[in-house]
Structures are given as C-alpha cells and as structure tokens.
Amino acid sequence: MNESIGARLLAAKQRITDAQADYDAVLAEWLEQAPSRSEGAVKSEVDGYAITTTYSITRNVDQAALSAAWDALPEGIRNVFPVKHSVDLKELRHWQNNNPDEYARHIAPVVTAKPSKPAVKVEPIEQAAKAA
C-alpha cells in the first residue's frame, strides 16, 4: 500500500464520519415511528428484528441552590445527593511537584492512574500552516 499513514488516517476518519451520519439518519427515522415514553424501555418487533428503545431523562443539580438549602434539608433527603469525589488535576500536580512527601503520604495511596487512549489529530501540512 503506497498511501501514507496520514492520508489513510484521514480517509478512515471520514468513513467513520459518513457511517455516523448514516446511522444518525436511520436512527432519526426509527425514532419518528417508535413507540415513546418519558423513561424506560420499549420493545418493538419490526421486519423480523427486535428493537429496544430506551428513553431517559438527564437530571442535573443546581449546585448553588443545593448549597443554599443544604442545612435545611432532612438527612434522608440529603441521601438523594451523594458526595462524589474526583481529582482536581491542577491541585494534584501542585502537590506532586511541590510537596512530594505529602503527595506520597496522602494522595498517591487513594488515586489510581492508568493511561487513557491517545488522541491523534491528522491534517495535511498545507492546512496546518493556514491554521497557524
């Protein structure tokens, strides 16, 4: 195969984009005719296929309103809003670089780190030069 890796990556990405657009169009067609509900799954049999359509509602918490009301909430209602800890990468790096002993004692034992999938961006050089 004489085509460069950059050209092959771009072509493969375009095929994914085209396939996603095709899938999105067929999905929209299905959703126009599918039985609907506000939440939960609906099973349908169409043309010899079993299609399960799952509907959900995204719920977000107004952090400012919750903080203002927190002290007045009964304990049982507070359970609706569990505290979920996450990593503040800027803070983690600060401790790691500036206080390595404290980092090793308190932070490293409770944080698991694993490599994520690398991100790759490909663009022809003439296009990259125009963007710069």
Steps between C-alpha positions, in 0.01 A plus 500: 500500500665823384261742670652682798388430855371858531280466192375159619413641845306786342317266262410264785374789711285620209349151466413511871341844458300381200389184681397705806297737282327202333429342841365830638262535201366143538469549877300820450273313257446227761433747783228668290304174495611331822261480793611753759485559873667742738731242662569131467529248219252416227543177302377487142504232230552645155577310178633199691716707738452560869576867568523627855477877534605635838393846608657690787499840661821683583481660841750761618538663840501876537808507724441854629138428591593170669779663700262773616236247606732227636482581872118506490469161324401199710768228517299255287461755222873572506551137390358600160821699448800274574839662515719374215869571525709566192853614423590865449798442270647846554500450878632144470793617287569787740534259793691247291754761386523724808435268793598151383512357855146615578388381156649156561350475850147628439415518131680218318346223714144601407542585131519236228651612171502317168581619150206604284462449128729743313334774299629538145430802278593480134492785252686565178802723554376773268176519704697504827710793373185700421360436849819629668 
